[in-house]
Amino acid sequence: MSATIERHDFKDSAALAEALAQRVADALQTRIGEFDRASLAVSGGRTPATFLDALSRKPLPWDRVWVTLVDERWVPESSDRSNARLVRAHLLQNEAAAAHFVPLVNDAPTPEAGLAEAQALLEPLPWPLAACVLGMGGDGHTASFFPHAAGLDAALSPPPGARLAATSADAAGEPRITLTLPVIMEASLIALHIESESKLRVLDTARAAGPLEDMPIRAVLRASPRPVEVFWCP
């Protein structure tokens, strides 16, 4: 089973970051032109910082843009493991300082305990997402859909209206909160940002037949109503 993708290859991280930033900016501008507001979900980790910096400089009516996270570790923003901290440092700067940011973590002790509050804070966003930028781990996880994670089924096949799910897995480190698969699938632009030859091999493996639980990125590739746009550099 081969999932449909649209690949964009670049010589290095800087070229990729600029192209992905422009693609996301265009998606946001299109949605704003149609509905006056737009929303964006971005991923954390080590890879996105250069892209977020580039996006922060794009001339958009950022006061009409709502930004949230694809997923988050259940840690305070003071932690260097916080995706919200990354977004504040690299995206909510320059032109994008005017954007509205909705983080996923609150003061509850666990993602399960904080799920209802986090979901309530997401409700006012302009749905569906104009753009969703995903990453992928070497184990084939994306968002906080980790292989065989506790809560994976609820994240991939949530009850109606559930935009968030709590997951946990040994490979994930901290407990997580994540957008559910249907929310990601509704985004007008679904972009997958990966770097290195090894990640490309993981993607090739994921596009072949195999259980979703072994490589949850397969859920995105197989369920997407349009080709997933893959932005890759070596």
C-alpha positions in Angstrom: 0.0 0.0 0.0 1.7 3.2 -1.1 0.5 6.5 0.3 0.3 9.6 -1.9 2.8 12.3 -1.2 4.1 15.4 -2.9 7.8 15.7 -2.3 9.8 19.0 -2.2 13.5 18.4 -1.9 16.1 21.0 -0.9 19.8 21.3 -0.7 19.9 22.2 3.0 17.9 23.2 6.1 17.9 26.9 5.3 16.4 26.4 1.8 13.8 24.0 3.2 12.9 26.4 6.0 12.3 29.3 3.6 10.2 27.3 1.2 8.1 25.7 3.9 7.6 29.1 5.6 6.4 30.5 2.3 4.0 27.6 1.7 2.5 27.9 5.1 2.3 31.7 4.8 0.4 31.3 1.5 -2.0 28.8 3.1 -2.7 31.3 5.9 -3.1 34.2 3.5 -5.6 32.2 1.4 -7.7 31.3 4.5 -7.6 34.9 5.8 -8.8 36.1 2.4 -11.7 33.7 2.5 -12.7 33.8 6.2 -10.8 36.8 7.7 -9.1 34.5 10.2 -6.8 31.4 10.1 -5.3 28.9 12.4 -2.0 27.0 12.2 -0.6 24.0 14.2 3.1 23.5 14.4 5.4 20.8 15.8 8.2 21.0 18.3 11.5 19.1 18.7 14.9 20.0 17.3 14.1 20.3 13.6 11.5 23.1 13.3 13.4 26.1 14.8 14.9 27.4 11.5 11.5 27.0 9.8 9.7 28.9 12.6 12.3 31.7 12.4 11.6 32.0 8.7 7.9 32.0 9.1 8.0 34.7 11.8 9.3 37.1 9.2 6.6 36.6 6.6 4.4 39.7 6.1 1.0 38.5 7.1 -1.9 40.0 9.0 -0.7 38.0 12.0 -3.3 39.5 14.3 -5.8 37.3 12.4 -3.8 34.1 12.9 -4.2 31.7 15.8 -1.3 29.3 16.5 -1.4 26.1 18.4 0.7 23.0 18.7 0.3 19.6 17.0 1.3 18.1 20.3 3.1 18.8 23.6 5.0 17.2 26.4 3.2 17.7 29.7 5.9 19.9 31.1 5.9 23.6 32.1 7.0 26.2 29.6 10.1 26.8 31.8 11.3 23.4 30.6 13.7 23.2 27.7 11.5 20.2 26.6 8.5 22.5 26.1 7.2 22.9 22.6 5.4 26.1 23.7 8.7 27.5 24.8 10.2 26.8 21.3 7.2 28.5 19.6 7.5 31.6 21.8 11.2 31.9 21.1 11.2 31.2 17.4 7.8 32.0 15.9 6.1 34.6 18.1 8.7 37.1 17.1 9.2 39.7 14.4 6.1 40.0 12.2 4.4 37.1 13.9 4.6 38.7 17.4 1.0 39.8 16.8 -0.3 36.2 16.4 -2.6 34.6 19.0 -1.0 31.6 20.7 -2.9 28.8 22.4 -0.7 26.3 24.2 -1.9 22.9 25.2 -0.5 22.5 28.7 -2.2 23.8 31.8 -1.8 23.5 35.6 -3.4 20.0 35.8 -1.1 17.3 37.1 -1.6 15.0 34.0 -2.7 15.3 30.4 -5.8 13.3 31.2 -6.8 15.7 34.0 -6.1 18.7 31.9 -7.7 17.5 28.7 -11.1 19.1 29.0 -9.6 22.5 29.9 -7.1 22.3 27.0 -9.9 21.4 24.6 -12.1 24.3 25.8 -9.2 26.8 25.1 -9.0 25.4 21.5 -12.7 25.8 20.8 -12.5 29.5 19.7 -9.9 28.9 17.1 -11.0 29.3 13.5 -11.4 25.7 12.4 -10.4 23.8 10.4 -6.7 24.4 10.4 -5.3 26.3 7.4 -2.1 24.5 7.9 -0.6 21.7 10.0 3.1 21.1 10.0 4.1 17.7 11.2 7.5 16.1 12.0 8.4 12.4 12.2 10.7 10.4 14.4 13.0 7.6 13.5 10.5 5.2 14.9 7.7 6.4 12.6 5.9 8.5 15.1 4.3 11.8 14.3 2.5 14.2 16.6 2.3 12.2 19.8 1.2 9.1 17.9 4.0 6.8 19.2 4.2 3.1 18.2 1.9 1.1 20.6 1.4 4.1 22.8 -1.2 4.1 25.6 -4.0 6.2 24.2 -3.0 5.7 20.5 -6.4 4.3 19.5 -8.2 7.3 21.0 -5.9 9.7 19.2 -6.4 8.0 15.8 -10.1 7.2 16.2 -11.5 9.7 18.8 -15.1 10.2 19.8 -16.9 12.8 17.8 -15.7 16.3 18.5 -12.6 15.3 20.4 -9.8 17.5 19.1 -7.2 16.3 21.7 -6.1 13.1 23.2 -3.6 12.1 26.0 -0.9 9.5 25.1 2.1 8.0 26.8 4.9 5.7 25.7 8.3 4.8 27.0 9.9 6.3 23.9 8.0 9.5 24.4 9.5 10.4 27.7 7.0 12.6 29.4 3.2 12.0 29.1 1.8 13.9 26.0 -1.2 15.7 24.7 -1.8 15.7 21.0 -4.2 16.8 18.3 -6.3 13.9 17.1 -6.0 12.4 13.6 -9.3 13.8 12.3 -8.3 17.4 13.3 -5.0 17.0 11.3 -6.8 15.5 8.4 -9.1 18.5 8.1 -6.2 20.9 7.6 -6.1 22.5 4.2 -2.3 22.0 4.1 -0.7 19.0 5.7 3.1 19.3 5.6 5.6 16.8 6.8 9.0 18.3 7.6 11.9 15.8 7.7 15.6 16.1 7.3 18.4 13.4 6.7 18.6 10.3 4.5 17.6 8.1 7.5 14.3 9.9 7.9 13.7 9.5 4.1 14.2 5.7 4.5 11.8 5.7 7.5 9.2 7.5 5.3 9.7 5.0 2.5 9.1 2.1 4.9 6.0 3.8 6.3 4.5 4.1 2.8 4.6 0.4 2.4 2.1 -2.0 3.9 2.2 -2.7 7.6 0.4 -2.1 10.9 -0.5 1.5 11.9 0.6 0.7 15.4 4.2 -0.1 14.3 4.6 3.2 12.5 1.8 5.6 13.3 2.8 8.1 10.6 1.0 5.6 8.3 -2.3 6.8 9.8 -1.6 10.3 8.4 -0.3 9.1 5.1 -3.3 6.7 4.5 -6.1 8.9 5.8 -5.1 12.2 4.2 -7.7 13.4 1.7 -5.0 15.0 -0.4 -1.3 14.3 -0.9 0.8 15.0 2.2 3.4 17.6 1.2 6.8 16.3 2.3 9.6 18.9 2.7 12.9 17.2 2.9 16.6 18.0 2.8 19.7 15.8 3.5 
